[in-house]
Amino acid sequence: MTILNMIDSPPNAAALMQSLRDIGYELDTALADLIDNSITASASLVDIVFDIKPETKVAIIDNGDGMSRDELIKAMTIGSKNPLIERDNKDLGRFGLGLKTASFSQCKRLTVITKQFDKIYGMCWDLNQVSKSNSWKLIQLSTDAIDTTYQVRRLKQIDTGTLVVWEQCDRLNDDHKLGSETHLLQKFEEAESHLRLIFHRFLDTSYRHADNLQIRINGRAIGFVDPFFRSSLATQFHNKESIRYKNTYISIQGYTLPHHSKCNQTEYEKYALGSYRDKQGFYVYRANRLLILGDWFRLTSKSDLTALTRIEIDLPNNFDSEWHIDIKKSHAKPPDQIRDQLKHYIDTYVSGSKRVYNSKGYRKKSVTNPVWHQYTNKGLKSYQVNKEHPLIQRLITELKPSQSSQLKDVIALIEKSFPVDQFYSEYAAAPKDFKTKLTDKEIEALAIDYLKNFADMNLDISLIKSFLETSEPYCNYQGDWQLFLNNKGH
């Protein structure tokens, strides 16, 4: 190709700035991107402060290294980093866009003030000014302007650090919900949940492979959520493995989470991350920061039997391009060269989840009188009430023929009208909302009602005990039926 001439063609400032607002950030991912910068700057504390009235303002203050004037200008420049150059191991940035795009997604005025001991500098992007001038002109703040900036007093109390301020928060307010305090508080609650998960390795002081970090929101330190629920004795740890790729090893480890019956309500709500089924899959980390959660990368599909499987992957800092990690750090695609290896580990690790769920479906071998039977007809499965169950059979035989026929019709109606689809979707999403087991006291109460039928028959206690031990729901009793019957005088 013959080059006739080289023409300088800079992007339209106003148009590009507005376009950068719509990359797809929400408040949670925007705050996470700013905290990435704080971690890169070796901060041990990040304070997020927000006020709703008289107007919404947000400040993010860290005690990191701070910046010189030239470094601040570079940080405020659009696309200040080459994503292809090698970065420090703890550098969580890549494109040089996160600070700006994350902030513009929420506000129209971005101010950054940085301090290194007695040196303090401030720069500002005002989108209204950019649209008006259609130029790439940063606003450098005067000393007076710095002194009146929202929450600058917090920055002045530390030796080094950086303050990021969002003003004119039109996107954060969602325009049509301006002044809705409840709406904004809910957004920050959702953001807190996101940060507790994304930075859990930094927030967990027992995790020795990451620099510890404290994140506070309006002065309150937030906790962390380990997506693998490693604190539970019921969590299964699979062998830690490694995948070789381009002379580098990628660490991978699988976990089988506890069945919901092994968790209390609080634990399930915390570690399910919404629902086990939706959050199964790979959890990809880079420099200890969680990037991707609950994604099988189209290597398999999500199912109920594999819902307890979560697989931890640790990537080095130089694999962003190969894994197609996007600006928001919320999407990735593994290289073709390792997809087969990942598929192998999926097949290995999901077996733990399948065993847990299948074991929950097994009946006790001694149960000879189940309430429900599974039938297969022409390859289609269905569940039907076991009409041979002694209680049901006794009722059928004692009724008049017409009544017995009506009872069978009612049972058939119940069988065919069970809301399978509704139950499946609701149970998969929130199994702890369902009562699936009877307590021992409830089973005892049923047994007492049942035994009233035989009060005048003087049945042998061993026969009654045998029936209770082999019939649903009595067979689920955790106590001793012999002792129970003796105490009841049978």
QUIPENOR-V723094 format. One record per residue. N is the residue number from 1. PSI is psi in radians with two decimals (999 if undefined). D_LAST is the distance of its C-alpha to the last C-alpha in Angstrom with 1 decimal. Layout:
n->N psi->PSI d_last->D_LAST
n->N psi->PSI d_last->D_LAST
//
This chain:
n->1 psi->2.27 d_last->100.4
n->2 psi->2.19 d_last->103.4
n->3 psi->2.08 d_last->102.8
n->4 psi->-0.74 d_last->105.3
n->5 psi->2.75 d_last->104.2
n->6 psi->2.13 d_last->101.3
n->7 psi->2.20 d_last->100.4
n->8 psi->2.16 d_last->98.3
n->9 psi->1.29 d_last->95.6
n->10 psi->2.64 d_last->93.3
n->11 psi->2.69 d_last->90.3
n->12 psi->2.07 d_last->90.6
n->13 psi->-0.87 d_last->89.1
n->14 psi->-0.76 d_last->87.8
n->15 psi->-0.76 d_last->86.3
n->16 psi->-0.74 d_last->84.6
n->17 psi->-0.74 d_last->83.2
n->18 psi->-0.64 d_last->81.6
n->19 psi->-0.64 d_last->80.3
n->20 psi->-0.27 d_last->78.6
n->21 psi->-0.29 d_last->76.5
n->22 psi->0.55 d_last->74.6
n->23 psi->-0.47 d_last->73.4
n->24 psi->0.28 d_last->69.8
n->25 psi->2.57 d_last->68.7
n->26 psi->3.07 d_last->66.1
n->27 psi->-0.74 d_last->65.9
n->28 psi->-0.80 d_last->63.3
n->29 psi->-0.52 d_last->65.4
n->30 psi->-0.81 d_last->68.6
n->31 psi->-0.68 d_last->67.4
n->32 psi->-0.68 d_last->66.1
n->33 psi->-0.67 d_last->69.6
n->34 psi->-0.63 d_last->71.2
n->35 psi->-0.56 d_last->68.8
n->36 psi->-0.77 d_last->69.8
n->37 psi->-0.67 d_last->73.3
n->38 psi->-0.73 d_last->72.2
n->39 psi->-0.73 d_last->70.4
n->40 psi->-0.56 d_last->73.5
n->41 psi->0.25 d_last->75.5
n->42 psi->0.52 d_last->73.3
n->43 psi->2.54 d_last->71.7
n->44 psi->-0.15 d_last->68.8
n->45 psi->2.28 d_last->68.2
n->46 psi->2.13 d_last->68.3
n->47 psi->2.16 d_last->68.2
n->48 psi->2.10 d_last->67.6
n->49 psi->2.33 d_last->68.8
n->50 psi->2.59 d_last->68.9
n->51 psi->2.50 d_last->70.0
n->52 psi->-0.62 d_last->69.5
n->53 psi->2.54 d_last->71.9
n->54 psi->-0.34 d_last->74.8
n->55 psi->2.71 d_last->74.7
n->56 psi->2.22 d_last->72.4
n->57 psi->2.53 d_last->73.5
n->58 psi->2.38 d_last->71.8
n->59 psi->2.43 d_last->72.8
n->60 psi->2.00 d_last->71.7
n->61 psi->2.29 d_last->73.0
n->62 psi->2.85 d_last->72.7
n->63 psi->0.64 d_last->74.1
n->64 psi->-2.81 d_last->75.3
n->65 psi->-0.33 d_last->78.8
n->66 psi->-3.11 d_last->80.5
n->67 psi->2.71 d_last->83.5
n->68 psi->3.05 d_last->87.3
n->69 psi->-0.79 d_last->89.2
n->70 psi->-0.67 d_last->89.8
n->71 psi->-0.62 d_last->86.2
n->72 psi->-0.77 d_last->85.1
n->73 psi->-0.75 d_last->87.6
n->74 psi->-0.73 d_last->86.2
n->75 psi->-0.54 d_last->82.6
n->76 psi->-0.12 d_last->83.6
n->77 psi->2.37 d_last->85.5
n->78 psi->2.23 d_last->83.9
n->79 psi->0.87 d_last->83.0
n->80 psi->-0.12 d_last->84.1
n->81 psi->2.54 d_last->82.5
n->82 psi->2.04 d_last->83.1
n->83 psi->-0.20 d_last->79.6
n->84 psi->-0.28 d_last->81.0
n->85 psi->2.66 d_last->82.1
n->86 psi->2.43 d_last->79.9
n->87 psi->2.89 d_last->78.1
n->88 psi->2.64 d_last->76.7
n->89 psi->-0.55 d_last->73.2
n->90 psi->0.15 d_last->71.7
n->91 psi->2.00 d_last->73.9
n->92 psi->-0.03 d_last->71.5
n->93 psi->2.95 d_last->74.3
n->94 psi->-0.81 d_last->76.1
n->95 psi->-0.26 d_last->78.2
n->96 psi->0.45 d_last->79.6
n->97 psi->-0.35 d_last->78.2
n->98 psi->-0.86 d_last->74.8
n->99 psi->-0.83 d_last->76.1
n->100 psi->-0.90 d_last->78.2
n->101 psi->-0.69 d_last->76.1
n->102 psi->-0.74 d_last->72.9
n->103 psi->-0.80 d_last->74.7
n->104 psi->-0.40 d_last->76.6
n->105 psi->-0.30 d_last->73.4
n->106 psi->-0.43 d_last->72.5
n->107 psi->2.95 d_last->75.8
n->108 psi->-0.15 d_last->79.5
n->109 psi->2.03 d_last->80.8
n->110 psi->2.13 d_last->79.9
n->111 psi->2.33 d_last->81.2
n->112 psi->2.15 d_last->80.9
n->113 psi->2.32 d_last->82.1
n->114 psi->2.60 d_last->82.1
n->115 psi->2.35 d_last->83.0
n->116 psi->1.61 d_last->84.2
n->117 psi->-1.95 d_last->85.0
n->118 psi->0.03 d_last->88.1
n->119 psi->2.24 d_last->88.5
n->120 psi->2.32 d_last->86.7
n->121 psi->2.64 d_last->87.3
n->122 psi->2.40 d_last->86.0
n->123 psi->2.71 d_last->86.2
n->124 psi->2.41 d_last->85.0
n->125 psi->2.18 d_last->84.6
n->126 psi->1.92 d_last->85.0
n->127 psi->-0.53 d_last->84.3
n->128 psi->-0.68 d_last->86.4
n->129 psi->-0.69 d_last->89.3
n->130 psi->-0.75 d_last->88.8
n->131 psi->-0.64 d_last->88.9
n->132 psi->-0.75 d_last->91.9
n->133 psi->-0.31 d_last->93.9
n->134 psi->0.83 d_last->92.4
n->135 psi->2.79 d_last->93.0
n->136 psi->1.06 d_last->91.1
n->137 psi->1.91 d_last->92.1
n->138 psi->2.54 d_last->89.7
n->139 psi->2.08 d_last->90.0
n->140 psi->2.22 d_last->90.6
n->141 psi->2.45 d_last->89.5
n->142 psi->2.96 d_last->91.8
n->143 psi->-0.73 d_last->90.9
n->144 psi->-0.71 d_last->90.5
n->145 psi->-0.69 d_last->88.2
n->146 psi->-0.78 d_last->86.1
n->147 psi->-0.41 d_last->85.8
n->148 psi->0.11 d_last->84.5
n->149 psi->2.51 d_last->82.0
n->150 psi->2.18 d_last->78.3
n->151 psi->0.29 d_last->76.5
n->152 psi->-0.42 d_last->79.5
n->153 psi->-0.57 d_last->79.1
n->154 psi->-0.69 d_last->76.0
n->155 psi->-0.66 d_last->78.1
n->156 psi->-0.26 d_last->80.8
n->157 psi->-0.14 d_last->78.4
n->158 psi->2.82 d_last->78.0
n->159 psi->-0.81 d_last->80.5
n->160 psi->2.61 d_last->79.8
n->161 psi->-3.10 d_last->77.8
n->162 psi->2.47 d_last->77.9
n->163 psi->2.20 d_last->77.1
n->164 psi->2.25 d_last->76.4
n->165 psi->2.30 d_last->76.6
n->166 psi->2.22 d_last->75.7
n->167 psi->2.90 d_last->77.5
n->168 psi->1.00 d_last->78.0
n->169 psi->1.15 d_last->74.4
n->170 psi->-0.72 d_last->74.7
n->171 psi->-0.65 d_last->72.2
n->172 psi->-0.63 d_last->69.7
n->173 psi->-0.15 d_last->69.9
n->174 psi->0.45 d_last->69.7
n->175 psi->-1.20 d_last->72.7
n->176 psi->-0.18 d_last->70.9
n->177 psi->0.47 d_last->68.4
n->178 psi->2.33 d_last->70.9
n->179 psi->0.01 d_last->69.8
n->180 psi->1.70 d_last->66.1
n->181 psi->-0.73 d_last->64.6
n->182 psi->-0.73 d_last->61.0
n->183 psi->-0.78 d_last->62.2
n->184 psi->-0.70 d_last->64.0
n->185 psi->-0.66 d_last->61.2
n->186 psi->-0.70 d_last->58.8
n->187 psi->-0.73 d_last->61.3
n->188 psi->-0.54 d_last->61.4
n->189 psi->-0.75 d_last->57.6
n->190 psi->-0.66 d_last->57.6
n->191 psi->-0.70 d_last->60.4
n->192 psi->-0.75 d_last->58.6
n->193 psi->-0.70 d_last->55.6
n->194 psi->-0.79 d_last->58.1
n->195 psi->-0.63 d_last->59.9
n->196 psi->-0.56 d_last->56.8
n->197 psi->-0.87 d_last->56.1
n->198 psi->-0.67 d_last->59.7
n->199 psi->0.48 d_last->60.7
n->200 psi->-0.55 d_last->57.4
n->201 psi->-0.59 d_last->59.0
n->202 psi->-0.59 d_last->61.7
n->203 psi->-0.37 d_last->59.3
n->204 psi->1.87 d_last->56.9
n->205 psi->-0.29 d_last->58.5
n->206 psi->-0.19 d_last->56.4
n->207 psi->2.00 d_last->58.1
n->208 psi->-0.08 d_last->61.1
n->209 psi->0.08 d_last->63.0
n->210 psi->2.56 d_last->64.1
n->211 psi->2.32 d_last->66.1
n->212 psi->2.53 d_last->63.9
n->213 psi->2.46 d_last->64.5
n->214 psi->2.29 d_last->63.4
n->215 psi->2.22 d_last->63.4
n->216 psi->2.48 d_last->63.4
n->217 psi->2.03 d_last->63.3
n->218 psi->0.78 d_last->65.0
n->219 psi->-0.11 d_last->64.5
n->220 psi->2.15 d_last->60.8
n->221 psi->2.38 d_last->60.0
n->222 psi->2.69 d_last->57.8
n->223 psi->-2.88 d_last->55.0
n->224 psi->2.79 d_last->54.5
n->225 psi->2.04 d_last->52.0
n->226 psi->1.98 d_last->51.6
n->227 psi->-0.20 d_last->51.0
n->228 psi->0.04 d_last->49.3
n->229 psi->0.86 d_last->46.7
n->230 psi->-0.28 d_last->47.6
n->231 psi->-0.21 d_last->45.8
n->232 psi->2.36 d_last->42.4
n->233 psi->-0.33 d_last->40.7
n->234 psi->-0.16 d_last->39.4
n->235 psi->2.33 d_last->42.9
n->236 psi->2.22 d_last->44.3
n->237 psi->2.16 d_last->47.9
n->238 psi->2.89 d_last->49.9
n->239 psi->2.42 d_last->53.0
n->240 psi->2.27 d_last->56.1
n->241 psi->3.10 d_last->58.8
n->242 psi->2.55 d_last->62.4
n->243 psi->2.25 d_last->64.6
n->244 psi->2.23 d_last->68.3
n->245 psi->2.07 d_last->70.6
n->246 psi->0.89 d_last->74.3
n->247 psi->0.35 d_last->74.2
n->248 psi->2.58 d_last->71.5
n->249 psi->2.28 d_last->67.8
n->250 psi->2.12 d_last->65.2
n->251 psi->2.44 d_last->62.0
n->252 psi->2.36 d_last->58.7
n->253 psi->2.39 d_last->55.1
n->254 psi->2.67 d_last->51.9
n->255 psi->2.52 d_last->48.6
n->256 psi->2.00 d_last->45.2
n->257 psi->2.78 d_last->43.7
n->258 psi->2.49 d_last->40.0
n->259 psi->2.59 d_last->37.8
n->260 psi->-0.42 d_last->37.3
n->261 psi->-0.27 d_last->33.6
n->262 psi->0.00 d_last->34.9
n->263 psi->2.64 d_last->37.1
n->264 psi->3.04 d_last->36.5
n->265 psi->-0.75 d_last->38.4
n->266 psi->-0.76 d_last->41.4
n->267 psi->-0.76 d_last->41.8
n->268 psi->-0.81 d_last->41.6
n->269 psi->-0.58 d_last->44.1
n->270 psi->-0.81 d_last->46.4
n->271 psi->-0.27 d_last->46.4
n->272 psi->-0.42 d_last->45.9
n->273 psi->0.65 d_last->49.4
n->274 psi->-1.18 d_last->48.5
n->275 psi->2.53 d_last->46.4
n->276 psi->-0.76 d_last->45.6
n->277 psi->-0.78 d_last->46.9
n->278 psi->-0.49 d_last->50.2
n->279 psi->0.29 d_last->51.0
n->280 psi->2.75 d_last->50.4
n->281 psi->-2.79 d_last->53.5
n->282 psi->2.52 d_last->56.3
n->283 psi->1.90 d_last->57.1
n->284 psi->2.23 d_last->60.8
n->285 psi->2.55 d_last->62.4
n->286 psi->2.16 d_last->66.0
n->287 psi->0.71 d_last->67.1
n->288 psi->0.03 d_last->63.5
n->289 psi->2.23 d_last->63.6
n->290 psi->2.14 d_last->61.1
n->291 psi->-0.93 d_last->63.1
n->292 psi->2.38 d_last->60.8
n->293 psi->2.32 d_last->57.0
n->294 psi->0.92 d_last->54.7
n->295 psi->2.25 d_last->57.2
n->296 psi->0.02 d_last->57.1
n->297 psi->0.60 d_last->60.8
n->298 psi->0.35 d_last->60.3
n->299 psi->-0.37 d_last->59.3
n->300 psi->3.03 d_last->55.9
n->301 psi->2.75 d_last->54.0
n->302 psi->2.33 d_last->51.1
n->303 psi->2.90 d_last->47.8
n->304 psi->-0.65 d_last->44.1
n->305 psi->-0.44 d_last->43.5
n->306 psi->0.18 d_last->46.3
n->307 psi->-0.40 d_last->45.6
n->308 psi->0.02 d_last->44.6
n->309 psi->2.18 d_last->47.9
n->310 psi->2.34 d_last->50.8
n->311 psi->2.18 d_last->53.8
n->312 psi->2.22 d_last->56.2
n->313 psi->2.29 d_last->60.0
n->314 psi->2.08 d_last->62.7
n->315 psi->2.52 d_last->66.2
n->316 psi->2.98 d_last->69.5
n->317 psi->-0.25 d_last->71.9
n->318 psi->0.31 d_last->74.3
n->319 psi->0.21 d_last->72.1
n->320 psi->-0.77 d_last->72.2
n->321 psi->-0.79 d_last->74.6
n->322 psi->-0.56 d_last->72.9
n->323 psi->0.07 d_last->69.6
n->324 psi->0.77 d_last->71.3
n->325 psi->2.24 d_last->69.9
n->326 psi->3.10 d_last->71.1
n->327 psi->-0.71 d_last->72.6
n->328 psi->-0.11 d_last->69.3
n->329 psi->0.71 d_last->67.5
n->330 psi->0.05 d_last->64.8
n->331 psi->2.47 d_last->65.7
n->332 psi->2.77 d_last->66.2
n->333 psi->2.07 d_last->66.7
n->334 psi->2.61 d_last->66.4
n->335 psi->2.61 d_last->69.5
n->336 psi->-0.57 d_last->69.5
n->337 psi->-0.38 d_last->70.0
n->338 psi->0.05 d_last->66.5
n->339 psi->-0.69 d_last->64.4
n->340 psi->-0.68 d_last->63.5
n->341 psi->-0.71 d_last->62.3
n->342 psi->-0.68 d_last->60.3
n->343 psi->-0.67 d_last->58.7
n->344 psi->-0.75 d_last->57.8
n->345 psi->-0.58 d_last->56.0
n->346 psi->-0.87 d_last->54.1
n->347 psi->-0.61 d_last->52.8
n->348 psi->-0.83 d_last->51.8
n->349 psi->-0.57 d_last->50.1
n->350 psi->-0.28 d_last->48.2
n->351 psi->-0.56 d_last->46.1
n->352 psi->-0.77 d_last->44.1
n->353 psi->-0.73 d_last->43.3
n->354 psi->-0.68 d_last->42.4
n->355 psi->-0.72 d_last->40.0
n->356 psi->-0.87 d_last->38.2
n->357 psi->-0.68 d_last->37.9
n->358 psi->-0.66 d_last->37.1
n->359 psi->-0.55 d_last->34.3
n->360 psi->-0.37 d_last->32.7
n->361 psi->-0.21 d_last->32.8
n->362 psi->2.42 d_last->31.2
n->363 psi->2.65 d_last->27.7
n->364 psi->2.42 d_last->25.4
n->365 psi->-0.47 d_last->26.1
n->366 psi->-0.10 d_last->22.5
n->367 psi->1.92 d_last->22.2
n->368 psi->-0.14 d_last->22.6
n->369 psi->1.20 d_last->21.6
n->370 psi->2.73 d_last->23.9
n->371 psi->-0.60 d_last->24.7
n->372 psi->2.53 d_last->28.4
n->373 psi->2.50 d_last->30.7
n->374 psi->2.32 d_last->34.2
n->375 psi->2.58 d_last->36.9
n->376 psi->2.16 d_last->40.5
n->377 psi->2.01 d_last->43.1
n->378 psi->0.69 d_last->46.8
n->379 psi->-0.09 d_last->46.2
n->380 psi->2.27 d_last->44.4
n->381 psi->2.58 d_last->40.9
n->382 psi->2.77 d_last->38.4
n->383 psi->2.33 d_last->34.7
n->384 psi->2.60 d_last->32.9
n->385 psi->2.34 d_last->29.4
n->386 psi->1.74 d_last->27.4
n->387 psi->-0.14 d_last->27.0
n->388 psi->-0.04 d_last->25.1
n->389 psi->2.31 d_last->22.1
n->390 psi->-0.70 d_last->19.2
n->391 psi->-0.76 d_last->18.8
n->392 psi->-0.72 d_last->22.6
n->393 psi->-0.70 d_last->23.0
n->394 psi->-0.75 d_last->20.6
n->395 psi->-0.75 d_last->22.6
n->396 psi->-0.75 d_last->25.9
n->397 psi->-0.48 d_last->25.2
n->398 psi->-0.31 d_last->24.0
n->399 psi->2.79 d_last->27.1
n->400 psi->2.67 d_last->30.5
n->401 psi->-0.74 d_last->32.8
n->402 psi->-0.67 d_last->34.9
n->403 psi->-0.68 d_last->31.9
n->404 psi->-0.71 d_last->30.5
n->405 psi->-0.70 d_last->34.0
n->406 psi->-0.69 d_last->34.2
n->407 psi->-0.74 d_last->30.9
n->408 psi->-0.65 d_last->32.3
n->409 psi->-0.71 d_last->35.5
n->410 psi->-0.75 d_last->33.8
n->411 psi->-0.77 d_last->32.0
n->412 psi->-0.66 d_last->35.3
n->413 psi->-0.75 d_last->37.0
n->414 psi->-0.77 d_last->34.6
n->415 psi->-0.76 d_last->35.2
n->416 psi->-0.23 d_last->39.0
n->417 psi->0.07 d_last->39.3
n->418 psi->2.24 d_last->37.5
n->419 psi->1.32 d_last->40.2
n->420 psi->-0.87 d_last->40.5
n->421 psi->-0.78 d_last->43.9
n->422 psi->-0.77 d_last->43.0
n->423 psi->-0.78 d_last->39.7
n->424 psi->-0.86 d_last->41.5
n->425 psi->-0.72 d_last->44.4
n->426 psi->-0.66 d_last->42.4
n->427 psi->-0.68 d_last->39.7
n->428 psi->-0.62 d_last->42.4
n->429 psi->-0.64 d_last->44.3
n->430 psi->1.28 d_last->41.6
n->431 psi->-0.47 d_last->38.2
n->432 psi->-0.20 d_last->37.0
n->433 psi->-0.13 d_last->37.3
n->434 psi->2.48 d_last->34.4
n->435 psi->1.91 d_last->30.7
n->436 psi->-0.12 d_last->29.5
n->437 psi->2.55 d_last->26.2
n->438 psi->2.49 d_last->23.0
n->439 psi->2.86 d_last->22.0
n->440 psi->-0.66 d_last->18.6
n->441 psi->-0.68 d_last->18.1
n->442 psi->-0.68 d_last->19.0
n->443 psi->-0.68 d_last->16.8
n->444 psi->-0.72 d_last->13.7
n->445 psi->-0.69 d_last->15.0
n->446 psi->-0.69 d_last->15.4
n->447 psi->-0.71 d_last->11.9
n->448 psi->-0.76 d_last->10.7
n->449 psi->-0.70 d_last->13.4
n->450 psi->-0.75 d_last->12.5
n->451 psi->-0.37 d_last->9.0
n->452 psi->-0.46 d_last->10.8
n->453 psi->-0.33 d_last->12.7
n->454 psi->0.32 d_last->10.1
n->455 psi->-0.59 d_last->8.9
n->456 psi->0.19 d_last->11.3
n->457 psi->-0.20 d_last->11.1
n->458 psi->0.86 d_last->8.4
n->459 psi->2.61 d_last->8.4
n->460 psi->2.35 d_last->8.2
n->461 psi->-0.53 d_last->6.0
n->462 psi->-0.60 d_last->9.7
n->463 psi->-0.74 d_last->10.8
n->464 psi->-0.77 d_last->8.8
n->465 psi->-0.76 d_last->9.8
n->466 psi->-0.71 d_last->13.2
n->467 psi->-0.81 d_last->13.6
n->468 psi->-0.65 d_last->13.0
n->469 psi->-0.32 d_last->15.4
n->470 psi->0.11 d_last->18.0
n->471 psi->2.42 d_last->18.2
n->472 psi->2.55 d_last->20.1
n->473 psi->0.05 d_last->19.7
n->474 psi->-0.48 d_last->16.3
n->475 psi->-0.25 d_last->18.1
n->476 psi->0.03 d_last->20.3
n->477 psi->2.29 d_last->17.6
n->478 psi->-0.14 d_last->19.2
n->479 psi->-2.88 d_last->16.3
n->480 psi->1.95 d_last->13.8
n->481 psi->-0.59 d_last->10.8
n->482 psi->-0.82 d_last->9.4
n->483 psi->-0.72 d_last->10.1
n->484 psi->-0.81 d_last->8.9
n->485 psi->-0.65 d_last->5.2
n->486 psi->-0.73 d_last->5.7
n->487 psi->-0.48 d_last->7.7
n->488 psi->-0.02 d_last->5.7
n->489 psi->0.35 d_last->3.8
n->490 psi->999 d_last->0.0
//
